Amino acid sequence: MPKIFEYLGILIFFYSNEHEPIHVHGKYDGCESKAEFYIVDGKIVEIKIQPIRGLRPLTGNKLKDFEDFLGEYAERIVQKWIDYFVYHKNIEFEKIDTRIK
């Protein structure tokens, strides 16, 4: 489970056996949601946050924090996915304690 970011306590990661579409998981205090990235002609056109069956989803302020983070870091997340799953590179973990916006 490559951890790629921590943002205000939300752990953002991939599972090491992931599948497309490109997506990440956000986990905080026993709650978890995933964000799928839809890419057309090399550009991110949509990010969908979805619940994970059997788990409590992120809600309230933590869901908003996750959404804000994804909006700001989407391209870096996608690049980390490509580096890890396509190029088999090690991924650098980054902890971000400063609120976006």
C-alpha positions as CSV (number, residue, x, y, z in Angstrom):
1,M,0.0,0.0,0.0
2,P,2.0,3.0,-1.2
3,K,1.2,6.0,0.9
4,I,1.6,9.1,-1.3
5,F,0.3,12.0,0.8
6,E,-1.0,12.9,4.2
7,Y,-3.2,16.1,4.2
8,L,-4.5,17.4,7.5
9,G,-4.6,13.8,8.8
10,I,-6.2,12.2,5.7
11,L,-4.0,9.4,4.4
12,I,-4.0,9.3,0.6
13,F,-2.7,6.1,-0.9
14,F,-2.9,3.4,-3.6
15,Y,-3.3,-0.3,-3.0
16,S,-0.4,-2.1,-4.7
17,N,-2.8,-4.2,-6.8
18,E,-4.9,-1.3,-8.2
19,H,-6.7,-1.2,-11.5
20,E,-7.9,1.6,-13.8
21,P,-9.4,4.1,-13.8
22,I,-6.6,5.9,-12.0
23,H,-7.8,6.4,-8.4
24,V,-6.6,7.0,-4.9
25,H,-8.1,6.2,-1.5
26,G,-8.5,8.8,1.3
27,K,-8.7,7.5,4.8
28,Y,-9.3,9.2,8.1
29,D,-10.4,7.9,11.5
30,G,-11.8,4.6,10.1
31,C,-13.6,6.2,7.2
32,E,-12.5,5.8,3.6
33,S,-13.5,7.0,0.2
34,K,-11.9,6.7,-3.2
35,A,-11.4,9.3,-5.9
36,E,-11.4,8.3,-9.6
37,F,-9.6,10.4,-12.2
38,Y,-11.1,10.6,-15.7
39,I,-8.6,11.6,-18.3
40,V,-9.2,12.6,-21.9
41,D,-6.4,13.4,-24.3
42,G,-4.0,13.7,-21.4
43,K,-6.1,16.1,-19.4
44,I,-8.0,15.4,-16.2
45,V,-11.6,16.2,-17.1
46,E,-13.3,14.9,-14.0
47,I,-12.6,13.6,-10.5
48,K,-15.4,11.5,-8.9
49,I,-15.3,10.7,-5.2
50,Q,-17.1,7.5,-4.3
51,P,-17.8,5.4,-1.2
52,I,-16.2,2.0,-0.8
53,R,-18.6,-0.9,-0.2
54,G,-18.5,-2.0,3.4
55,L,-16.7,1.1,4.7
56,R,-17.9,4.3,6.1
57,P,-17.2,7.2,3.7
58,L,-15.5,10.4,4.4
59,T,-18.1,13.1,5.3
60,G,-18.4,16.7,6.4
61,N,-15.2,18.7,6.7
62,K,-12.9,15.8,6.0
63,L,-14.7,15.1,2.7
64,K,-14.3,18.8,1.8
65,D,-10.6,18.7,2.7
66,F,-10.2,15.6,0.5
67,E,-12.0,17.3,-2.4
68,D,-9.9,20.5,-2.0
69,F,-6.7,18.4,-1.9
70,L,-7.6,16.5,-5.0
71,G,-8.4,19.6,-6.9
72,E,-5.0,21.1,-6.0
73,Y,-2.9,18.0,-6.3
74,A,-4.6,16.0,-9.1
75,E,-1.8,16.2,-11.6
76,R,0.8,15.1,-9.0
77,I,-1.4,12.2,-7.9
78,V,-1.8,11.0,-11.5
79,Q,2.0,11.3,-12.0
80,K,2.7,9.3,-8.9
81,W,0.2,6.6,-10.2
82,I,2.0,6.4,-13.5
83,D,5.4,6.4,-11.9
84,Y,4.4,3.5,-9.6
85,F,2.2,1.3,-11.8
86,V,3.8,2.0,-15.2
87,Y,7.4,2.7,-14.5
88,H,7.7,0.8,-11.2
89,K,9.4,3.6,-9.4
90,N,9.4,4.2,-5.7
91,I,7.0,6.8,-4.7
92,E,7.9,9.7,-2.3
93,F,5.5,10.3,0.6
94,E,4.6,13.9,1.3
95,K,3.0,15.2,4.4
96,I,1.1,18.5,4.0
97,D,-0.1,20.3,7.2
98,T,-1.1,23.6,5.6
99,R,-4.7,24.0,4.6
100,I,-5.4,24.6,0.9
101,K,-7.5,27.7,0.1
